[in-house]
Every structure is written in C-alpha cells, then in structure tokens.
C-alpha cells in the first residue's frame, strides 16, 4: 500500500531551498508546517564546501511567499536545543536528512530524525563516500527498526510501515 505523506515535514540541511519550496507548496494546502534546520553559516571544523554555495539570501529568495508555512531553526542540527524544539512536533510525515556529511553528524541526524517518529526518513547522498562525506558509513552503523530501501538513486529511504514507490 502506498500512503500519501500528509503531516509536518522536517528538513535538516536546506541548501538553496529547492526541496524546501516543494515541501512548502505541499503543506500550505493541509495546514501543516515545514521545519527547517540549517544554521546558514560556517560551522567550526566543517568542510567549507557545505556552506559557501548556500547563502541564506538565496534560500529566502527560493521559498519566497511561502515562508509563513515554515519554521526555521537557524542552528546546527547537533545543537541540543534543536532536538528539544523539534520534539514538540506532532504528526511528522517525513524527515529529509541532508546536513553535514561526516559519519558522526549523519548518525546524529538519523537518530534525531528517528526520534520524531516520522513515517519516512529520506537520506541524501547515500552513494557518496569521500573524505568529507561518509553517509554510507553512517547508514551501515545506524541501528533502527525502520526498513531501509535503496532505489538505486542518490537518496535512500527509511520507512516505518510505509511503502515508497
């Protein structure tokens, strides 16, 4: 059974806001929100290529008039206050994980995503293993009851009772 994903969405790492805008267009009809976690500034020790191409002004231009359906948490996802703030959300349909990509940060984001009890966790860059991107290593180490599906693309899906087609 393929289930429609209705509810709140969480995005960890927003980049230029292209996916954010798609999610915002979806939730504006349902009364839900998109919760975006991204500091939009450099983080000590992080690969600079994660920040230089993603300017906050570009993000705001992309989401445009849909900002009223978004709650922005302008902090790194590993900040303890982020988990506390996101922990108050009910009915999370999907979490999209695309923040910092070192193994420890990805694992942290995966456990944060799982704690929100979404129906689906989408993980970007599952096929990318470089010095600064260890998403595949984090996925191997992630212990969860969610069922992992790799559709042979850049994203992988962790599903909780939902079939992703």
N, C-alpha and C positions, 0 to 999 in steps of 0.2 A: 504494500500500500504506500503510495506517495502522499505525504501530508503537506499541506500548504503551511509555510512558515509564517505564522502570524504571531506577533508579540513584539517585545522590545529587542533591539539589536545592539550589540556591543562591538566596537572596532578598536583593536589595540594596534596602534600604528596607522595613521591615516594618510600619510604622504600628501599628495596633491588634492585629495578629496574626491577622486573619481568614483570609487566604490561608496564613499560616504553619501554622495549625492544620490546614487541609485537606491541605497537603503532609505534615505530621507524621503524620496519620492514614494516608496512603498509604505512607510509608516504614516505619512501625512493623511492617508485615507482611513487609517484604523485607529487613530488616537494614541498610538504608541510613540516611543522615542528611540533615537539612536544615541547611544552613549559612546563618545569618542575619547580614547585615552591616548594622548600624544603630547609631549612637552613642547614640541616645535622649537627646540633649542638643543644645542650640543650637550651631550652627557659625558662627563669625565671618563676617559678610557674607551669610549665607543668609537668605532670606525667612522671617520668624518663623512664618508660617502653616504651614510644614512641620513645626514642632516642637510648637507649643502644643496641637494636638488629639491628639497621640500620646504619651501618657505610658507610661513603662516599666512601671509597675504595671498599667496596663490591658492591655498586651501580655502580661505574665506571667499575668494572670487569664484571658485568652483561650486561651493554649496549655495552661494548667492541668497536668494529669497527663502530658502528652506531652513535657515538657521533656527527658527523658532521650534523646530521639531528635534533639535539636537541639544544634548547636554555635554559640554566639553570639560574634560578633566585634563588640565594642562600640566601634567606631571608624568614622570616615568612610571610605567606600569608596575615596577617593583616597589614603589613608594607604598608603605603600609596604609596610608590614608586612602589610596585608590581602592584597595580591597574592601575597606570599611564602607566607602561611598557606594561602590558597585553592589555590595552585599545587601543593600536596601531595595534593589530592583526585583520586581516580581515578573513572572511570565517572560523569561528570556528565550526567544526563538533561536537566535544564532549569535555566536561569538566568532569574529574573524580575527585571527592571530597573525599579525604581520609587523611586530615591533623589532627590537634589536634581535639579532640572529645568532648570538653566541649560545652555546648549549645551555648554560645556566639561565640565561634570560628567557630563552624559549621554554624551558621547563617551568620556570616561574610563571610565565604567561599561560601555559597549558593548565597548570594547577589552579590558577586564578580563574580561567575560563570554566573549568570543570566545577569549581565551587559555586558558580552561578546557576548550575543545573540547566543549561540550555538544551534544546533538542538536538542542535548540531553545533559542532566546533569545526570551523574551516581553518586550515593551517596553510599559509602561503609558503612557497619556496621549498616544498618537501623534496625536491630533486636537486637542491643546491647545497653542495658541500665544498666550502672554500675555507681559507684561513679565518675569515670573519663571519661566515655563515655555516652554522652547524645544525641546521634544522633537522636533517635526517638522524643525526646522533641523538638529539633530544627526543625525537619521536620513538626511537628504539628504547630509550630509558624510561619513558613516560608510562607509569602504571595506572591503568584506568579500566573501568568496566565498559566504557564506550567502545563501540566496534569501529575499527579503522577501515576506511575504504580509500584506495588509491585508484583513481580513474585514468592514470597514465598521463596526467597533465601536471601543471605546476602546483595545484592545490591538492591537499588530502582532506578527507572528511572523517570526523569522529562523530558517530551518531548514537543517539540514545533512543532506540525504539522508532527511528525514522529511516525510511529508505530514501537515499539520494539518487535521483535518476539523472 
